[in-house]
């Protein structure tokens, strides 16, 4: 199985909320997945029967550069995968599986007006970033990979 196929099978995405998609339903914010999700500014992503080890092995086989600790935005990832929508789903799925962290207006600056967050995201400001050892051990025993940068030993109970 290829990474794109795995993402399409194990990531659930909501409808786009950018306001420019002609195929979006009315009130797309009401058409988002339930449960544990990550907000990628455009839409929310949830995991469906996903396995961290399988996902991580596919990433290592096909795109090991995503684990290099650098930021990789959805425009770059979309170029690699051939689809920006699948790229966003992959970024969200990897975040939910604790393979990397999502960096986007919604996670970094939730206080900004929605229109500005959409504009920033449209310019490519939705990225993944794997932290040191995050892809091997998750967050156990390492420093926190959340965006606060405070270096906690774990993210449990951390509010940001």
BAFI-3210 file (N, C-alpha, C; in Angstrom, 3 decimals, decimal comma, padded with zeros to 6 digits):
// residues 160
n [1|2|3|4|5|6|7|8|9|10|11|12|13|14|15|16|17|18|19|20|21|22|23|24|25|26|27|28|29|30|31|32|33|34|35|36|37|38|39|40|41|42|43|44|45|46|47|48|49|50|51|52|53|54|55|56|57|58|59|60|61|62|63|64|65|66|67|68|69|70|71|72|73|74|75|76|77|78|79|80|81|82|83|84|85|86|87|88|89|90|91|92|93|94|95|96|97|98|99|100|101|102|103|104|105|106|107|108|109|110|111|112|113|114|115|116|117|118|119|120|121|122|123|124|125|126|127|128|129|130|131|132|133|134|135|136|137|138|139|140|141|142|143|144|145|146|147|148|149|150|151|152|153|154|155|156|157|158|159|160]
n.u [000,845|000,502|001,482|-000,344|-002,691|-003,089|-003,574|-005,919|-007,629|-007,594|-007,871|-010,219|-011,870|-013,265|-015,679|-014,537|-013,880|-013,163|-014,634|-014,498|-014,742|-016,575|-017,979|-018,565|-020,772|-023,655|-023,005|-020,412|-018,931|-020,485|-020,214|-018,106|-015,708|-016,382|-015,294|-011,870|-010,041|-008,047|-007,652|-007,140|-007,356|-008,525|-010,191|-011,300|-009,616|-009,902|-008,859|-009,264|-009,311|-006,487|-003,018|-000,157|002,458|002,329|001,672|003,933|006,004|005,347|005,720|008,479|009,471|008,621|008,749|010,989|012,074|010,153|010,458|012,604|012,742|012,437|010,209|007,486|005,369|001,878|001,783|004,242|004,159|001,844|002,729|004,550|002,865|000,926|-001,551|-003,130|-005,215|-005,123|-002,626|-003,040|-004,751|-002,969|-001,082|-002,679|-003,425|-000,928|-000,313|-002,337|-001,577|000,714|003,143|004,217|003,958|001,318|001,559|-000,144|-002,346|-004,662|-003,817|-001,636|-002,351|-005,107|-006,710|-006,901|-008,849|-011,173|-011,163|-008,596|-006,994|-007,714|-006,702|-003,947|-003,450|-004,068|-001,890|000,009|000,629|000,283|001,669|003,745|005,774|008,210|009,327|012,415|013,172|010,452|009,049|009,966|009,514|007,166|005,760|006,755|009,143|010,639|011,079|008,348|006,428|004,691|003,411|004,122|006,756|007,961|009,256|008,214|007,930|005,873|002,779|000,426|-002,400|-001,550|-002,316|-001,519]
n.v [-001,182|002,223|005,452|007,564|006,115|004,944|007,196|008,181|006,141|006,104|008,648|011,093|013,740|016,984|019,223|021,875|025,073|027,482|029,280|029,760|027,541|025,998|023,646|023,278|022,628|024,447|026,162|024,848|024,453|022,919|020,444|018,667|016,221|014,176|013,670|013,028|015,415|017,426|020,808|022,207|024,730|025,089|022,843|020,219|017,263|013,821|010,675|007,338|004,215|004,136|003,255|003,993|002,891|001,645|003,864|005,499|003,870|003,873|006,593|006,812|005,111|006,337|009,201|010,226|012,680|014,220|013,730|015,089|017,209|019,744|022,333|021,482|022,514|022,367|022,881|022,060|019,346|018,570|018,779|016,678|014,486|014,763|015,913|018,459|018,408|015,770|015,980|017,782|016,185|014,122|015,519|016,229|013,637|012,558|014,271|013,636|011,033|011,501|011,726|013,986|017,570|019,899|022,997|025,826|028,614|028,224|026,586|027,954|030,665|031,100|033,205|035,088|036,809|034,869|035,177|036,233|034,115|032,172|033,378|033,410|030,646|029,920|030,956|029,113|028,557|026,188|023,625|020,712|019,497|017,502|016,686|016,371|013,060|012,601|011,140|008,606|007,914|009,049|011,254|010,436|010,510|012,396|015,837|018,167|018,466|020,394|023,609|025,533|025,618|025,310|023,095|020,878|017,771|016,158|016,356|016,018|017,344|019,865|023,094|024,748]
n.w [000,000|-000,766|000,566|-000,031|-000,581|001,919|003,521|002,295|003,000|005,805|006,915|007,800|006,406|006,847|005,318|003,189|004,538|003,452|001,978|-000,707|-002,266|-004,741|-004,542|-001,900|000,831|002,173|005,184|005,932|008,232|009,840|008,847|009,671|010,798|013,691|017,116|018,077|016,613|014,332|013,624|010,590|009,570|006,946|006,990|009,245|010,400|011,074|012,478|011,256|012,314|012,153|012,186|013,923|013,536|010,996|009,367|009,872|008,873|006,132|005,549|006,087|004,081|001,661|001,845|003,568|004,220|005,493|008,125|009,033|010,814|009,829|008,609|006,527|004,172|003,082|000,370|-000,677|000,169|-001,135|-003,771|-003,780|-003,244|-005,166|-004,775|-003,101|-001,243|-000,228|000,844|002,983|004,500|005,135|006,652|008,833|009,770|010,480|012,585|014,447|015,003|016,338|015,000|013,937|014,406|013,758|012,213|011,907|011,093|012,665|014,783|015,824|016,094|017,149|017,876|015,874|013,335|011,418|008,598|008,091|009,009|007,126|004,813|005,368|005,556|002,944|001,667|002,107|004,718|006,325|007,845|008,468|011,104|012,289|015,462|017,306|017,719|017,921|016,000|016,477|019,184|019,955|022,286|024,645|027,146|025,800|024,807|024,835|021,887|021,217|020,174|022,010|022,842|025,316|026,277|027,783|029,641|028,904|027,071|028,345|029,757|029,144|028,206|026,158]
ca.u [000,000|001,214|001,106|-001,559|-003,816|-003,300|-004,195|-007,297|-008,415|-007,583|-008,106|-011,553|-011,792|-014,505|-015,852|-013,694|-014,526|-012,479|-015,597|-014,278|-014,974|-017,915|-018,667|-018,792|-022,185|-023,960|-022,533|-019,457|-018,442|-021,343|-019,916|-016,753|-015,711|-016,547|-014,267|-010,539|-009,715|-007,117|-008,179|-006,115|-007,851|-009,460|-011,127|-010,826|-009,268|-009,951|-008,268|-010,203|-008,594|-005,116|-001,964|001,025|003,620|002,116|001,793|005,330|006,804|005,072|006,398|009,922|009,762|008,344|009,117|011,678|012,398|009,138|010,856|013,897|012,662|012,156|008,807|007,100|003,984|000,990|002,076|005,347|003,671|000,910|003,533|005,105|001,797|000,088|-002,880|-003,031|-006,206|-004,563|-001,497|-003,594|-005,237|-001,795|-000,529|-003,558|-003,333|000,369|-000,420|-003,172|-000,804|001,889|004,348|004,695|003,013|000,760|001,768|-001,061|-002,976|-005,641|-003,136|-000,678|-002,967|-006,560|-007,371|-007,019|-010,119|-011,243|-010,779|-007,139|-006,432|-007,916|-005,766|-002,608|-003,396|-004,048|-000,540|000,901|000,980|-000,155|002,871|004,057|007,150|008,524|010,292|013,499|012,737|008,987|008,562|010,378|009,019|006,026|006,154|007,220|010,558|011,275|010,476|007,042|006,501|003,619|003,904|004,473|008,203|008,416|010,050|007,622|008,202|004,736|001,739|-000,819|-002,895|-001,006|-003,349|-000,984]
ca.v [000,000|003,498|006,431|008,263|005,199|004,796|008,436|008,221|005,134|006,250|010,031|011,594|015,191|017,733|020,082|023,068|026,269|028,672|030,209|029,923|026,272|025,966|022,410|023,201|022,783|025,559|025,932|023,736|024,228|021,897|019,196|018,306|014,946|014,233|012,979|013,618|015,996|018,547|021,867|022,649|026,022|024,850|021,821|019,351|015,895|012,797|009,385|006,208|002,937|004,340|002,660|004,849|002,190|001,474|005,195|005,930|003,087|004,383|007,896|006,537|004,498|007,181|010,606|010,361|014,086|014,798|013,442|015,733|018,310|020,997|022,544|021,114|022,991|021,538|023,097|021,139|017,977|018,343|018,528|015,329|013,479|014,969|016,404|019,272|017,941|014,580|016,476|018,296|015,031|013,429|016,356|016,055|012,267|012,443|014,994|012,847|009,845|012,015|011,568|015,366|018,592|020,794|024,421|026,546|029,736|027,781|026,035|028,918|031,975|030,919|034,470|035,929|036,686|033,713|035,556|036,368|032,763|031,530|033,991|032,912|029,235|029,887|031,324|027,996|028,487|024,967|022,798|019,669|019,547|016,422|017,082|015,432|011,776|012,505|010,085|007,300|007,592|009,881|012,303|009,831|010,620|013,487|017,129|018,427|018,935|021,344|024,882|026,472|025,711|025,360|021,916|020,029|016,350|015,566|017,324|015,709|018,436|021,148|023,864|025,560]
ca.w [000,000|-000,847|001,576|-000,465|-000,383|003,360|003,993|001,802|003,700|007,264|007,350|007,487|006,331|006,782|004,144|003,203|005,085|002,935|001,420|-002,149|-002,958|-005,324|-004,190|-000,445|001,200|003,059|006,555|005,951|009,593|010,433|008,141|010,071|011,520|015,148|017,891|018,160|015,307|014,277|012,761|009,650|009,108|005,851|007,447|010,313|010,018|012,118|012,098|011,246|012,380|011,683|012,994|013,860|012,979|009,554|008,772|009,978|007,923|004,783|005,436|006,010|002,784|000,512|002,032|004,854|004,496|006,384|009,495|009,241|011,775|009,115|008,245|005,167|004,061|002,260|-001,048|-000,964|000,349|-002,235|-004,965|-003,663|-003,288|-006,341|-004,395|-001,896|-000,276|000,416|001,645|004,235|005,266|005,644|007,716|009,984|010,271|011,156|013,859|015,348|015,372|017,052|014,193|013,833|014,856|012,747|012,410|011,019|011,792|013,658|015,952|016,362|016,355|017,068|018,206|014,684|012,616|010,530|007,232|008,054|009,118|005,819|003,868|005,701|005,175|001,487|001,230|002,385|006,144|007,007|007,734|009,438|011,597|013,215|016,479|017,549|018,271|018,011|015,125|016,979|020,517|020,321|023,211|025,890|027,442|025,078|025,117|024,237|020,511|020,954|019,668|023,067|022,910|026,708|026,578|028,807|029,501|028,205|026,749|029,030|030,571|028,710|027,505|025,069]
c.u [000,892|000,677|-000,195|-002,783|-004,135|-004,016|-005,652|-008,198|-008,578|-007,722|-009,504|-011,465|-013,180|-014,577|-014,995|-014,498|-013,928|-013,438|-015,467|-014,546|-016,420|-018,695|-018,915|-020,277|-022,401|-023,507|-021,534|-018,898|-019,276|-021,109|-018,462|-016,802|-015,827|-015,372|-012,975|-010,140|-008,610|-007,678|-007,041|-006,469|-008,859|-010,575|-010,484|-010,554|-009,358|-009,289|-009,331|-009,395|-007,165|-004,129|-000,692|002,210|003,507|002,310|003,253|006,219|006,585|005,753|007,901|010,316|009,658|008,857|009,814|012,025|011,375|009,485|012,155|013,887|012,408|010,657|008,602|005,640|003,188|001,206|003,199|004,861|002,695|001,624|004,114|004,037|000,911|-001,292|-002,767|-004,043|-005,721|-003,382|-001,983|-004,113|-004,067|-001,160|-001,367|-003,458|-002,017|000,377|-001,217|-002,455|000,485|003,203|005,016|003,643|002,540|001,072|000,867|-001,709|-003,936|-004,970|-002,193|-001,315|-004,481|-007,351|-007,550|-008,400|-010,057|-010,768|-009,257|-006,464|-006,568|-006,920|-004,348|-002,446|-003,313|-002,692|000,484|001,244|000,246|000,971|002,879|005,485|007,336|009,559|011,350|012,952|011,225|008,484|008,983|009,695|007,744|006,510|006,685|008,727|011,279|010,647|009,179|007,213|005,395|004,219|004,318|005,969|008,758|009,177|009,518|008,033|007,055|003,716|000,456|-001,205|-002,383|-002,032|-002,798|-000,169]
c.v [001,248|004,449|007,150|007,384|005,036|006,022|008,496|007,244|005,433|007,679|010,452|013,112|015,803|018,533|021,341|024,288|027,560|029,721|030,411|028,657|026,198|024,722|022,259|023,378|024,072|025,190|024,771|023,457|023,183|020,516|018,790|016,983|015,157|013,534|013,748|014,109|017,031|019,541|022,399|023,983|025,857|023,896|021,024|017,954|015,014|011,532|008,295|004,911|003,038|003,754|003,484|004,144|002,005|002,810|005,639|005,166|003,547|005,725|007,678|005,973|005,501|008,629|010,822|011,810|014,734|014,586|014,149|016,906|019,673|021,123|022,146|021,510|022,156|021,764|022,154|019,685|017,617|018,089|017,121|014,262|013,594|015,532|017,179|018,862|016,726|014,989|016,998|017,159|014,272|014,208|016,193|014,672|012,061|013,143|014,172|011,587|010,211|011,715|012,932|016,293|019,408|022,224|025,136|027,685|029,296|027,247|027,034|030,233|031,895|032,198|035,385|035,780|035,545|034,037|035,670|035,000|032,022|032,067|033,477|031,458|029,101|030,233|030,238|027,806|027,372|023,967|021,674|019,903|018,441|016,934|016,019|014,217|011,627|011,340|008,699|006,938|008,320|010,950|011,746|010,006|011,733|014,801|017,292|018,969|019,928|022,707|025,866|026,656|025,711|024,108|021,058|018,584|015,602|016,647|017,036|016,858|019,790|021,881|024,724|026,617]
c.w [000,000|000,224|001,212|-000,232|001,097|003,926|003,549|002,546|005,196|007,786|006,900|007,495|006,275|005,497|004,300|003,661|004,540|002,376|-000,077|-002,944|-003,449|-004,933|-002,689|-000,141|001,984|004,454|006,653|007,343|010,334|009,814|008,400|010,829|013,030|015,824|017,937|016,769|015,457|013,266|011,905|008,989|007,984|006,266|008,576|009,748|011,256|011,584|012,197|011,181|011,844|012,683|012,821|013,194|011,468|008,842|008,751|009,009|006,486|004,552|005,268|004,648|001,640|000,648|003,375|005,210|005,424|007,854|009,878|010,226|011,149|008,885|006,791|005,013|003,056|000,767|-001,492|-000,902|-000,768|-003,545|-004,961|-003,850|-004,524|-006,031|-003,080|-000,830|000,487|001,288|002,996|005,114|005,889|006,792|008,985|010,599|011,031|012,502|014,875|015,834|016,113|016,331|014,003|014,395|013,665|013,152|011,406|011,793|012,889|014,918|016,604|016,804|016,289|017,324|016,999|014,051|011,596|009,112|007,094|008,151|007,788|004,793|004,112|005,281|003,657|000,898|001,564|003,850|006,887|006,773|008,746|009,892|012,622|014,196|016,638|018,289|018,360|017,180|015,595|018,291|020,869|021,262|024,523|026,028|026,713|025,457|024,346|022,824|020,193|020,636|020,748|023,195|024,326|027,135|027,708|028,597|028,854|027,942|027,507|029,953|030,161|027,865|026,397|025,584]
res [x|x|x|x|x|x|x|x|x|x|x|x|x|x|x|x|x|x|x|x|x|x|x|x|x|x|x|x|x|x|x|x|x|x|x|x|x|x|x|x|x|x|x|x|x|x|x|x|x|x|x|x|x|x|x|x|x|x|x|x|x|x|x|x|x|x|x|x|x|x|x|x|x|x|x|x|x|x|x|x|x|x|x|x|x|x|x|x|x|x|x|x|x|x|x|x|x|x|x|x|x|x|x|x|x|x|x|x|x|x|x|x|x|x|x|x|x|x|x|x|x|x|x|x|x|x|x|x|x|x|x|x|x|x|x|x|x|x|x|x|x|x|x|x|x|x|x|x|x|x|x|x|x|x|x|x|x|x|x|x]
***
